[in-house]
């Protein structure tokens, strides 16, 4: 018998939702027990004890992917405990681990009053900037479907579109010709596009071949990479497909649009971003 685990940590409180990677039932029960213990210690303001339990929890979590939202949010919760203990250096260190593991919710990070004692620290400001850029840089380091690594340096000073899509998604498919046209028209002016594909199950060779065939049939002229479920889960406030991010030449997300849009709407955003750079 199997069960599943998904972790959501908010401030110093720990809650558990069912979702994510399948794990044995007995292990799931153990993780739930640890959550209850950590939560109880946190409510009692025994933050050191809470972190001891969270460290044990980290050692038992399944999965070793670089982006792992479960781990990211446990690290975040530990950071909150450290902050409440006045251990600023440890709190920043845990937050760094959280961001590196996929905690990319910049707005939440900067508004969480549990971390208020860190707000004035230079290291916290540097960390929030890192968090702000992490979502825009989520494609960098991935391999595209041809096996080539998507290198950050190739996108320096470019306007970048990140399209989160799937071949199963009709609105996603209808938008593909818009992105192909945009890439043809504006590539020489500094536009780049990356498609981030999710086929509703863990990517494997069969999915890679299927997406590759789809790309060839639709004459897609920009790189495509396959998302893991954990990376998809790391996108803050993700609501559905397609979700498209527009990133300015400063490397920051300038716009985010949900669902299908007309070519003219997409082009208007691109042109604005290209013109903003030209004025600098």
N, C-alpha and C positions, 0 to 999 in steps of 0.2 A: 504494500500500500504506500502511496506517495502523497506528499503535500507540497505546498509552495510557500515561499517567504518573500516578503517585500518590506523594506524598512523605511519608515518616515520618522525623522527626528525633528522636532520643532523646539528651538531653544533648549532648555534643560529637560524637556519632557520627551518620553519615548512612547511611540504608539506603533502598532503593528497592523499592516494590511496584508491581505492574501493576494499575491501576484508574483511573477518572476520565475526563478529557477527551481525546478523540481528537486526536492531533497527527501531523504527517508523520513517517515513519520516520527520515529523516535528522536532523530536529530532536531526536527522541527519543534517537538515538544520541549527539548532542552533549550533551544533558542528562546522560545516563549517564556520559559522559566527565568532565564537570564534577563530578559526584558523586564519582567515583573520585578525582579530584584533591583535592577538598575534604576527603574522608575521609582520604586519605593525609597531607595536611598536618596535619590534626587529630591523627592518631595520632603523628605526628612532633613534636607540640607546636608546630608552626608556625602558631599560631592566626591571626596577621595574614594569612598567605598563604591560609589556609582561607577567611577572610572575603572576601578579594579575589575568590576563585573563586565564593563564594556570591552576591556582588553581581552578578557576571556572570550567574549562574544566574537570579537574580530578574528580570533584564532580558529573559531569553529565555522565561520561563514564560508559557504561554497564559492567557487569561482576565483580565478586569478587574473581576470582581464584588467588592463591598465585603467579603463573606465569602468567603475563598479559602483553604482549608486548606493547599494547597500553599505559598502565600506565607507563611501564618502559621507553618508549621513550619520554613521556611527562616529567617525572622526569629528564631524561637526558637533555632535552632542558632547563628546569629550571636551572639545574646545570650550563649549558653554560652561561645563563644570569647572574647567581650569580658570576661566574668567571669573566665575563666582567665588573661586578660592583666592583670587588675586594673583594667580600664577600667569602673568601676561605672556612670558616667553613660551611656556608650554601651550598656552591657548593659541598663540599665533602659529606655532609649529603644527598643532593639530588642524588648524584651519587650512594651512598649506596642504597638508595631506588630503583634506576634504576636497579642496579645489582641484588638486591633481587627479583625484579619483572620480571627479564628475559632479561636484557641487558647484553649479554654475548660476545659481540664482542670486545675482548681484543685488537686486532690490531688497530681497529678504535679508541678505547678509548685512547690508548697511542700515537696516531699520530694526534689527533684532536687539531689543533693549537689554537682553541678557549679556550682550557684548559691549555695553556702553562704556565700560572702563577701558576698553581698547580703542575707542573711536579717535582719541587724540594722538595715538601712537603712529609714528612714521611707518613702522612695519605693517600696521593695519591698513593704512592708506595704500601702501604698495600692494598688499594682498587683495584689496578690493579692486584695484586696477587690473590685477592678474585675473581675478574672477570675471570682471567685466569683459575682458578680451577672450576668455576661454571658450565661450560659446561660438564666437565668430571664428575661432581657430580650430573647431572640432574636427574638421576634415584633414588638417595637416598631420602627417605621419601615417595616415591610412594608405593602403594600397588600392589603386584603382583596379577595375576588372581585368586590365591587361597585365597586372602585377607590378606596375610602376608606383613608387611611393609619391604621394602628393606632398611636395616640398614647399614649406612656408616661403622660402626665398623667391620662388617663382611667382608669387602673388604680391610681392612688395609693391606698394604704390599703385595697386590695381583696385578697381571697383569689382567686388566679388558678389555673385549670387550663389547662395546655397539653397538648393531645392530638395526638400525632404519629400520623397514620393515613392510610389510602388506601381508596378505594372498592372496590378489588380484594381487600381483606383482609376475610375473613368475620368474624373476631373483632372487627375494628374496626367493621364494620357493626352487629354485635349490640350493641355498647356505645353506639351513638349514642342510642337512646331513654333510656339512663341519664343521659347528659349533658343531653339536652333536659329531662328531669324535674328534674335538679339545678338547672339554670338557672331553670326556672319556680319552683321551691320556695324557692331561696335568693338569688335576684338582689337582692331588696329588703334582704337581710341582709348584702350585700357580696360575693357570689360573682360572678366573671366567668369565662368559658370562651372559649378561642380554639382552633380546630382548625387544625393545621398539616398540610397535605395533601401527599402524595408519590404520584404516579401511575406511578412507575418509569420516567419519562423527563422530559426537560427541560420545564418548564411552558410552555405556549403558549395561544393563544386557544381552541383546541379543547378543551384540558383545562379551562380556566377555565369554559367553557360546560357541559361535562360535570359538573363538580363543583357548579356552580350549580344544574343540574337535579336532581342527587342531593339537594342540600340542600333544595330546594323540596319534592321528593317525600317527604322524611323530616322535614319541618317543623323543620329545624335552626334554633334561635333564638339562635345565637351566631355571631360572625364567623369566617370561614375564610380562610386565606392559603395560597398555593402555595409550597412549599419548593423551592429549587434543590438540585441534588445536592451542591454544595459546602457549603451550610448543613446539610444532613442529615449530611454527613461530619464536620462540626464538633462534633456532639454526642458527648461523650466516652463511650466504652464502649457505644455504641449496639448493641443486640442484636436488635431486631426490632419488629414491629408488632402491636398498638399499643404505644407507649410513652407513658406519661402522667406529667407533672410537676405536682406540687401546690406552689404558691408561697404562702407566708404573706404577711401584710400588711406585713411588714418587707422584702419584695422578695427574699427568699432561698428557695431550694428546700428545702422541708420533707420531701418524700417523692417517690419515683419508683417507679412500678410498671410492670411488663412484662406484656404479654398481657392477655387479657380478664378482667374482674372483675365480680362481682355488684354490683348497685346498692347493696346495704347496705354493702359494703366501701368503695365510693367515697364514699358519704354519710358514713360514720364519719370518714374523713379530713377531709372538708370541715367537718363539725360541730366537730371538734377544733380546727381552725385558726381558725374563726370565734369559738369560745369563748375561745381563747387571747388574741385581740385584745381581747375584751370585758373581760378581767380586768386589762388594763393601765391 
